[in-house]
Amino acid sequence: MTVLVRDLRPDVPADTEGFARVRRLALPYILFSPESVRHVLTRSHPDARFRSLVAEEDGEVIGTAQVALAHESTEPGQAYVNVHVHPERTGRGAGHLLVATAEEYLASLGATRLYSWVLDEPANVRFAERHGYRAGRPARFLRLDLAHRTLPPLPQTPAGVELRTAADFAADPRPLFELDAETVADEPGEVTLAYADYEAWLAETWEHPLLDLDLTIVAVVDGRPVAFSVAYSGGTTRYFTAMTGTARAHRGRGLAKLAKLHSLHRARAAGHTEAFTGNDAGNGPMIAINKWLGYEFCATEVRYVRELG
């Protein structure tokens, strides 16, 4: 049977459901839903020139790719191409066609350096290296058994600190945008980001269908958010921490750790039985926090890079 690559049709349920299904099977440590697939495609900033591609065989979505310029990067010419194929549909050429289509598109936009997350498994590594990608920084996925593991007890909140949920900022989320912009700029990695567009952040991040405002915990000092732990959920028993960070002036006080611990306690009380998160291998402080919380290693993902031209 012939494999065809085409753009995802966001208004066709079979497309968004098939895309989400392949992603969940190929990358079971992150939450995906048809709604989140549609959201990322339709709400991404125009400057990202974002495309979602599917590889289709006999009417079935067997492969996916998300392709975009890193428009918020402080260095021009950088781009992303992340390809995943149904684990039982490999060897049919879907991955190769997705990569070729993505690279041709990004090259036409002037991209000169492509980044791709690759699970550190032999077949995936061989595929990436065959296509000219070289290994970069590793990251680790971690899992916490919320159903059976005992969480550390909740400590007393420090004087002068108030814990709120993101839902408390629904009327004016701008302070959370400012905190997110500061913390993401300090994240370790090859691509340095600078958030500057509040309206784009609202559309892409604040309105993301998996963002759980009630489980996202914010530490507030003098009326301003200074640390947070951002939670994703999606109507299942699984929960994912998308970001945990602290404003520079308040680091070293354990506020991010406190926010994440409170979020986990709330997640378990809400019926979530599995918690997932990811850490750059060089993020020592967050690795230490997650170890203290009881997370255990479950997989390694490596960011591969290819230079064009």
N, C-alpha and C positions, 0 to 999 in steps of 0.2 A: 504494500500500500504506500501511496505517496504522502510525504509529510509536507505541509504547506505552512508558511509563516505569514502572519497578517497582524494588523492592529486589533487590539481588544475592542470589542463593542460594549461600551459601558452600560447601555440600556438593554442589553440582551442577557437575561438571567443565566442562560447556559454558559456564557462566556465568563461572567464574574464568578459564578459558582465553580466552574472548571478551573479558573485561575487560582482561586482560594484553595481548592482541594489539592492541586499540585503543590502549592507552596506549603501547605500544612504537612503533606507527606514528605516532601524533600527537606523541610526545615521545621521540624516539630517543636522547636524551642521558642518560637515567636507566634503571636496571635495574628491570624488572618481571617477575614470574613468577606463575603461578597460586597458588603457595604463599604468596608475599608478599602478594598481593591478599587471600587468605583470612586471613592472619595479621593484617593491619592492621584488617580488619573485626571479627574475633573477639577480638582481644587489646587493642584500644584501651580506655582508661580509661572506666568507665561515665559519669563526669562530662562526657566529650566528647560524649556522645549521638551517636556516630559512625554515619553511614549511607553505604553504597556503593549508588549508583543506576546502573541500566543503561537505555539506550534501545534498544528491540528492534524490528526490522522484519522481518516474515516469518520469525521464529525466529532471526534473526541479531543479535548484539549490535553496534550501530553507534555507540553513544555511552556515555560513563561520567561519573560525578560522584562525588567524595568530599566529604562534607559533615560538618562537626563544629563544636562550640564550642571556642574556644581556652581550654580550662579551666585551663591552666597559665599563662595570661597574668596579669600583675599588674594589668591593667585589665579590669573586667567588661564583658560585652556584646559581645565580639569573637568572630568566627567565620570559618570558612573554607568556600569553595565552589569547587572546582576541577573544571572541565568540559573533557572532551576528546571529540572526535568523529572517527570513522574518516575519514581525508583523502579517501577516495573516496565517502563517504556524506554529505557536507555538503549543505545546501540542502533537507533533508527535514523540518526542524523539530525534529530531535532535540535540538540545543543549547538551543533556546528552552524546550522542555518540561522539560529537566533543570534549567535555571536557575530556572524558575518553581516547580517542585516543591521544589527545595532552599531557595529563599528563603521559601516558605510555611512549610516545616518549621522553619527557623531563627528566623523571626519568632515562631512559636508558642512557642519556647523563650526568648524575650526578647532575642535578639540584636539589636544596634543598629548594628553596623558589620561589613560583610562584606568579606573579602579574597579575591582570586582571582588566581592566577598565569596570565598570558596571554603566549604567544609573541608577540614584536614583529614580527608580519607583518600586512599590510594587512587581510586578511579577519578575522583574530582581533581586531584593534584595533577595527574597525567593529562587530563583534558585541558586544564589551564596552561600547563607548560607547552603542550603541543600547539596551542594557539598564541604563543609568544608572550605569555604573562609570567612575571617572576614574583616570588613570594615577598611580601612586605611584613607589616606588623600583625601579630596574632591577637586574637581576642578569644575569650572563653565564655561559653554558656554555662550557667549554673542553675540548679534546681533545688527547691526546698519543698519537702513533704509537709504541707500544712495540716494534713489529716492526722498524722501520727507523730510528728516531731514537736517537741516542746519548745515554744518560743521563749527567749529571755523575758523576764517580767518587765512591765512598764515602770520606768523610774519616775521619780518626781520631776515635773517640768521645772527647769531653772527659773529663778526669779527674773522677771522682766521679759520672759518669753511666753508667747501665747501660741497654741497649736490650733490651726483652723483647717478646713478643707478647701479645696479649690472651688467648690460650690459657693462658698462664702464670697467669692470674688466675681460671681456671675454678672453683676451689674457693671463692673469695671475691672476686667482682667489685665489691664495694662501693667500694673505692678508685677504680675507674674511673667509677662513678656520681658520686662526689663531684667528680672532675675534669670530667666531662661537665656537671654542674650549674653549676660555676663558669664554664666557657668559654661555654656556651650563653647565660648571663645577659649576657655582654658582646658577643654577636653584634650587628652593626648591623642595623637593620630597624625596621619600625613596631610590631611586636608584641614586647614584652619578656617573656621566659619565666622562670619560676622553678621548677626541678625540686625537688620535696620528697618525692615518694613513691617510695621505693626499690623496693618490690614491683611497682609499676606500671612502673617503668623496666626491671626484670628481664623482665616479661612483654612489653612493647612493643619494647624496644631490644635487650637482651642476647639474647633468644631469637628475634630476627628471622631468618627463614630465609636471607636474603641476607648477613647479617653474616659476614665471613670472619675468624675469630679468629686464624688463622695469618698473615694479611696485615696485620692491624691491629697497628701498631708503637707501643710505649709507652716513653717515656723516663722512667727512674726515678732519683730522687735520694734518698739516705738512706732507701731502702726504700719511698718513696711515688711514685706516678705524678705527673709534673709536666707532661708533654706527650704528645700522641698524634696519630696519623693513622688514622682509622677507615675500613676498607675493606669494600666490598660486592662480592661476586661471585656468580655463580649457575650454575655449570656450563657457562659459555660462555667465549669468549676475551675478553669485555669485563669491565672492572673500573671501579668508581666509588668515588671518595673522598667519603664522606658527611660527614665532619667532621675538621678539623685544628685543634688549639688548644693553648694553653699556660696553665698556672696563672699568676695575676697576678704572684706573687713571683719567677717564673723567666722572665719575658718578656725579650726582647732578647738572648738567648743563642744563638738559632738552633736551639733544640731541636725545635720543630715542623717546621722545614725538614729537619732531620736525620731525624726520624721518617718524614716523607713520602718522602724520598729512599730510605730503606731499604725502605719498603713497596713503592715502585715497582720497585726492583731485584728484590725477592722475587716481585712479580707477574709480571715478565717471565720470570724463571726458572721460574715455574709454568706458563708457556705463554700468558699473557694478551698480546694484541696491541694492544688499544685501552684507553686510560685516559681516563675522563671525570671532570670535577669542575665545581662551580659556585661563583661568587663574587658576593656583593653588590657593586655597583659602587663602594660607599664603603669597601670593605675593602682599603685600600691595601697593608698588609703581606702579606696572602695573595695578592693579585694579583701582587706583586713576586716572591714565592716561586714561584708557578706559571709566571711568565714565565721565571725562571731555570731551572726544571726542563724547559722546552721546550714547555709547553702552548700551543695556538693557539686563538684565538676560533672558535666555531662557531655560536652563536646567542645572542640576547638574550631574556630573559623579564622581563616587567614585572609587579609586583604592583599590581593594580587594586583600588580600594576603592569601596564603595557604603554610604552612610548610610541606614539604615531609620528610618522614622517621623519 
